């Protein structure tokens, strides 16, 4: 396993991060794995040297956090040997205050997440989206209090417009508050709009980039089609992915990935991850896995180095997309 600094911090994280949205309750999403089904994936990660785990309170309405915490205890993993990230923003109930980035919701949510994880702190506490209804100053002040209380070591953000992220960074600097050290944004071979503004901003501000959906929710694996959407439960039922991808140019890029993978004798997943790992400023793509070979293929991608011609071939077919994933 390869390790790099988490953004501009001194913390070392594996170059792959396991996203835990796939582990929780089938009552939330039918393709989600229940706790007993999930444990082998955490074991495989630990055996492979992956020390970075990302979840969120909204995933299975807290069940994902519980499963992550339980798995680490069952596997006798020392808390100091892993880097745990979770998120706050999305509605957790019908209560109008049980959502967003108000001081009230942030301070309640960090305590609830820690209780579910059964930990006294998380390493990275992230805002899941931008809150249009709460002053930035209120959000940044509350997040700073979470850090000062020792409940989170660092702060991160997720998908938003670059101008919004710049305002939040500036507010933290102006008021002497804790700064975001990471950006978890939507980025992959078939969605590259982040290259216009967000990625250059992150590189300039020394913010680590930990992209979500680096495989386009499995689309880049090459097993999707326009007619029935694919051959897995998630592919068929993932309406969010159907809105994000499935343009003609997206399928052309997948064909190009398959062509290079075939010549190299590797899987599509390895080519797609090798491409994103080679992009400047990328710390650790967040990978999902519902089959153990998904993890094996992802780890193998760390040893695959694409040639300049292969990188050019992968990039030349991209066409602009509408902004996707900010909500």
C-alpha positions as CSV (number, residue, x, y, z in Angstrom):
1,X,0.0,0.0,0.0
2,X,1.1,3.5,-0.7
3,X,0.6,6.3,1.8
4,X,0.4,10.1,1.4
5,X,-0.3,13.1,3.5
6,X,-3.9,14.0,4.0
7,X,-3.9,17.4,2.2
8,X,-1.6,19.8,3.9
9,X,-1.6,17.9,7.2
10,X,1.0,15.6,8.7
11,X,-1.5,12.6,8.8
12,X,-0.7,9.7,6.5
13,X,-3.5,8.0,4.6
14,X,-3.6,5.1,2.2
15,X,-3.9,6.1,-1.5
16,X,-7.3,4.4,-1.5
17,X,-10.2,5.3,0.9
18,X,-13.0,2.8,1.5
19,X,-16.4,4.5,1.1
20,X,-18.9,3.0,3.5
21,X,-22.2,4.0,1.8
22,X,-22.5,0.3,0.6
23,X,-22.7,-1.0,4.2
24,X,-25.8,-0.4,6.3
25,X,-29.4,-1.4,5.8
26,X,-31.2,-2.7,2.8
27,X,-34.3,-0.8,3.9
28,X,-32.3,2.4,2.9
29,X,-31.1,1.1,-0.5
30,X,-31.8,-2.5,-1.7
31,X,-28.1,-3.0,-2.9
32,X,-26.6,-2.1,0.5
33,X,-24.9,-4.9,2.4
34,X,-26.0,-5.7,6.0
35,X,-23.5,-5.9,8.9
36,X,-22.6,-9.6,8.6
37,X,-22.1,-9.2,4.8
38,X,-19.9,-6.1,5.3
39,X,-17.3,-7.5,7.7
40,X,-15.2,-9.3,5.1
41,X,-14.7,-6.0,3.2
42,X,-13.3,-4.2,6.3
43,X,-11.0,-7.3,7.0
44,X,-9.8,-7.2,3.4
45,X,-9.0,-3.5,3.6
46,X,-7.0,-3.8,6.8
47,X,-5.1,-6.8,5.3
48,X,-4.4,-4.7,2.2
49,X,-3.1,-1.7,4.2
50,X,-6.0,0.6,3.6
51,X,-6.3,2.8,6.7
52,X,-8.7,5.5,5.5
53,X,-12.5,5.0,5.9
54,X,-15.2,7.4,4.9
55,X,-18.9,7.3,5.9
56,X,-21.7,9.8,6.7
57,X,-24.6,10.1,9.1
58,X,-27.1,10.0,6.2
59,X,-25.8,6.6,4.9
60,X,-28.6,4.1,6.0
61,X,-29.5,6.9,8.5
62,X,-26.6,6.2,10.8
63,X,-26.4,2.5,10.4
64,X,-23.3,2.8,8.2
65,X,-21.4,4.6,11.0
66,X,-22.5,1.8,13.5
67,X,-21.2,-0.9,11.2
68,X,-17.9,0.8,10.6
69,X,-17.3,1.2,14.3
70,X,-18.4,-2.3,15.1
71,X,-16.2,-3.8,12.3
72,X,-13.0,-2.1,13.6
73,X,-13.7,-3.4,17.1
74,X,-14.4,-7.0,15.8
75,X,-11.1,-6.9,13.9
76,X,-9.2,-5.6,16.9
77,X,-8.0,-2.6,14.9
78,X,-6.4,0.1,17.1
79,X,-8.2,3.4,16.8
80,X,-4.9,5.3,16.3
81,X,-4.1,3.0,13.3
82,X,-7.0,4.2,11.2
83,X,-8.2,7.5,9.8
84,X,-12.0,7.9,10.1
85,X,-14.1,10.4,8.2
86,X,-17.8,11.2,8.5
87,X,-20.1,13.9,7.3
88,X,-23.0,16.2,8.3
89,X,-25.7,18.1,6.4
90,X,-28.4,15.9,5.1
91,X,-31.8,15.6,6.9
92,X,-31.8,12.8,9.6
93,X,-35.5,13.2,10.4
94,X,-38.5,15.3,9.6
95,X,-37.5,17.9,12.2
96,X,-36.7,21.1,10.3
97,X,-33.6,21.6,12.6
98,X,-32.3,18.1,12.0
99,X,-30.5,19.1,8.8
100,X,-28.1,21.7,7.3
101,X,-25.1,23.4,8.8
102,X,-26.5,25.4,11.6
103,X,-24.6,25.5,14.9
104,X,-27.6,23.6,16.4
105,X,-27.4,20.8,13.9
106,X,-23.6,20.5,13.7
107,X,-23.1,20.2,17.5
108,X,-25.9,17.6,17.8
109,X,-24.7,15.7,14.8
110,X,-21.1,15.2,15.8
111,X,-22.2,13.8,19.1
112,X,-24.6,11.5,17.4
113,X,-22.0,10.3,14.9
114,X,-19.5,9.6,17.7
115,X,-22.0,7.7,19.6
116,X,-22.8,5.5,16.6
117,X,-19.1,5.0,15.8
118,X,-18.4,4.5,19.5
119,X,-15.4,6.7,19.3
120,X,-14.3,9.9,21.1
121,X,-13.3,11.6,17.9
122,X,-13.2,11.4,14.2
123,X,-10.1,12.3,12.2
124,X,-12.0,14.2,9.5
125,X,-15.4,15.9,9.9
126,X,-16.9,17.0,6.6
127,X,-19.8,19.1,5.5
128,X,-21.7,17.0,3.0
129,X,-22.9,19.9,0.9
130,X,-23.1,23.7,1.0
131,X,-25.9,25.2,3.1
132,X,-27.6,28.1,1.4
133,X,-29.7,28.8,4.5
134,X,-27.0,29.3,7.1
135,X,-24.4,32.1,7.3
136,X,-20.9,30.8,6.5
137,X,-19.6,32.4,9.7
138,X,-22.0,30.4,11.8
139,X,-21.0,27.1,10.1
140,X,-17.3,27.7,10.3
141,X,-17.5,28.9,14.0
142,X,-19.4,25.7,15.0
143,X,-17.0,23.5,13.1
144,X,-14.1,25.1,14.8
145,X,-15.7,24.5,18.2
146,X,-16.0,20.8,17.2
147,X,-12.2,20.8,16.5
148,X,-11.4,22.7,19.7
149,X,-13.4,20.2,21.7
150,X,-11.3,17.4,20.4
151,X,-14.2,15.7,18.7
152,X,-12.6,16.1,15.2
153,X,-9.0,16.6,14.3
154,X,-9.6,18.1,10.9
155,X,-12.3,19.5,8.7
156,X,-13.3,18.7,5.2
157,X,-15.9,19.7,2.6
158,X,-17.8,18.0,-0.2
159,X,-19.4,19.0,-3.5
160,X,-20.1,22.6,-4.1
161,X,-19.2,25.4,-6.5
162,X,-15.6,26.7,-6.3
163,X,-16.7,30.2,-5.4
164,X,-18.6,28.8,-2.4
165,X,-15.6,26.9,-1.3
166,X,-13.4,29.9,-1.7
167,X,-15.7,32.0,0.4
168,X,-15.6,29.4,3.2
169,X,-11.8,29.2,3.1
170,X,-11.6,33.0,3.2
171,X,-14.1,33.2,6.1
172,X,-12.0,30.8,8.1
173,X,-8.8,32.7,7.4
174,X,-10.4,36.1,8.1
175,X,-11.8,35.0,11.4
176,X,-8.9,32.8,12.5
177,X,-11.1,29.6,12.4
178,X,-10.2,26.1,11.5
179,X,-9.7,25.6,7.8
180,X,-10.9,22.8,5.5
181,X,-8.0,20.4,4.7
182,X,-9.8,18.3,2.1
183,X,-12.4,18.5,-0.7
184,X,-14.5,15.4,-1.5
185,X,-15.9,16.2,-4.9
186,X,-17.4,14.4,-7.9
187,X,-14.6,13.5,-10.3
188,X,-13.9,10.7,-12.8
189,X,-13.2,10.0,-16.4
190,X,-16.8,10.7,-17.5
191,X,-17.3,13.7,-15.2
192,X,-14.5,16.2,-15.3
193,X,-16.2,19.6,-14.8
194,X,-14.2,20.0,-11.5
195,X,-11.1,20.5,-13.6
196,X,-12.3,24.0,-14.6
197,X,-12.3,25.7,-11.2
198,X,-12.4,23.4,-8.1
199,X,-9.3,21.3,-8.7
200,X,-7.1,24.4,-9.5
201,X,-8.5,26.1,-6.3
202,X,-7.7,23.1,-4.2
203,X,-4.2,22.8,-5.5
204,X,-3.5,26.5,-5.0
205,X,-4.9,26.3,-1.4
206,X,-3.1,23.0,-0.6
207,X,-6.4,21.3,0.0
208,X,-6.3,17.5,-0.4
209,X,-8.6,16.1,-3.1
210,X,-10.5,12.9,-2.2
211,X,-12.9,12.3,-5.1
212,X,-16.2,10.4,-4.7
213,X,-17.4,8.1,-7.4
214,X,-14.0,7.7,-9.1
215,X,-15.5,4.8,-11.1
216,X,-18.7,6.7,-11.9
217,X,-20.7,4.5,-9.5
218,X,-19.5,1.5,-11.4
219,X,-20.3,2.9,-14.9
220,X,-16.6,2.8,-15.9
221,X,-16.5,-1.0,-15.2
222,X,-18.1,-1.4,-18.6
223,X,-21.1,-3.5,-17.6
224,X,-23.8,-0.8,-18.2
225,X,-26.1,-0.2,-21.2
226,X,-28.8,2.3,-22.1
227,X,-31.6,-0.2,-22.3
228,X,-31.7,-2.0,-19.0
229,X,-29.0,0.1,-17.3
230,X,-26.9,-3.0,-16.3
231,X,-26.8,-6.4,-14.8
232,X,-26.6,-5.7,-11.1
233,X,-29.2,-4.6,-8.6
234,X,-27.5,-1.3,-8.0
235,X,-27.0,-0.6,-11.7
236,X,-30.7,-1.1,-12.4
237,X,-32.0,0.8,-9.4
238,X,-29.4,3.7,-9.0
239,X,-31.5,6.5,-10.4
240,X,-28.9,9.0,-9.2
241,X,-26.3,7.4,-11.5
242,X,-28.8,7.3,-14.4
243,X,-29.0,11.1,-14.1
244,X,-25.3,11.6,-13.8
245,X,-24.0,9.5,-16.7
246,X,-25.3,7.6,-19.8
247,X,-24.5,10.2,-22.5
248,X,-23.2,8.8,-25.8
249,X,-19.8,10.3,-25.1
250,X,-19.8,8.5,-21.7
251,X,-20.2,5.1,-23.4
252,X,-17.4,6.1,-25.9
253,X,-15.1,6.7,-23.0
254,X,-15.9,3.4,-21.4
255,X,-15.1,1.7,-24.7
256,X,-11.7,3.4,-24.7
257,X,-11.1,2.3,-21.1
258,X,-12.0,-1.3,-22.2
259,X,-9.7,-1.1,-25.2
260,X,-6.7,0.0,-23.0
261,X,-7.6,-2.5,-20.3
262,X,-7.7,-5.3,-22.9
263,X,-4.3,-4.5,-24.3
264,X,-2.8,-4.3,-20.8
265,X,-4.5,-7.5,-19.6
266,X,-6.2,-5.7,-16.7
267,X,-9.7,-4.7,-15.6
268,X,-11.4,-1.5,-16.5
269,X,-11.4,-0.5,-12.9
270,X,-7.7,-0.5,-12.8
271,X,-7.3,1.7,-15.8
272,X,-9.9,4.2,-14.5
273,X,-8.4,4.4,-11.1
274,X,-4.8,4.6,-12.5
275,X,-6.0,7.6,-14.5
276,X,-7.5,9.5,-11.5
277,X,-4.6,8.6,-9.2
278,X,-2.2,10.2,-11.7
279,X,-4.1,13.5,-11.7
280,X,-2.3,16.3,-9.8
281,X,-3.4,17.0,-6.3
282,X,-5.4,13.8,-5.8
283,X,-4.9,12.3,-2.3
284,X,-7.1,9.2,-2.3
285,X,-10.1,8.3,-4.4
286,X,-13.0,7.0,-2.4
287,X,-13.9,3.5,-3.6
288,X,-17.0,1.5,-3.0
289,X,-17.1,-2.3,-3.0
290,X,-19.9,-4.8,-2.7
291,X,-17.8,-7.8,-4.0
292,X,-14.3,-8.6,-2.6
293,X,-12.8,-8.6,-6.1
294,X,-13.7,-4.9,-6.3
295,X,-11.2,-4.3,-3.6
296,X,-8.6,-6.5,-5.1
297,X,-8.9,-4.7,-8.5
298,X,-8.7,-1.3,-6.8
299,X,-5.5,-2.2,-4.9
300,X,-4.0,-3.5,-8.1
301,X,-4.5,-0.2,-9.8
302,X,-1.9,1.3,-7.5
303,X,0.8,-0.5,-9.5
304,X,-0.5,0.4,-13.0
305,X,1.2,3.3,-14.6
306,X,-0.4,4.6,-17.8
307,X,1.7,5.9,-20.7
308,X,1.3,9.5,-21.9
309,X,-0.4,8.1,-25.0
310,X,-2.9,6.2,-22.9
311,X,-3.7,9.2,-20.8
312,X,-4.3,11.2,-24.0
313,X,-6.5,8.5,-25.4
314,X,-8.6,8.4,-22.3
315,X,-9.0,12.2,-22.1
316,X,-9.7,13.1,-25.7
317,X,-13.3,11.9,-25.9
318,X,-14.7,13.9,-23.0
319,X,-17.5,16.3,-23.7
320,X,-18.8,18.9,-21.2
321,X,-21.5,17.9,-18.7
322,X,-24.0,19.9,-16.7
323,X,-22.9,20.4,-13.1
324,X,-23.8,17.2,-11.3
325,X,-23.6,16.1,-7.7
326,X,-24.0,19.3,-5.8
327,X,-27.3,18.3,-4.3
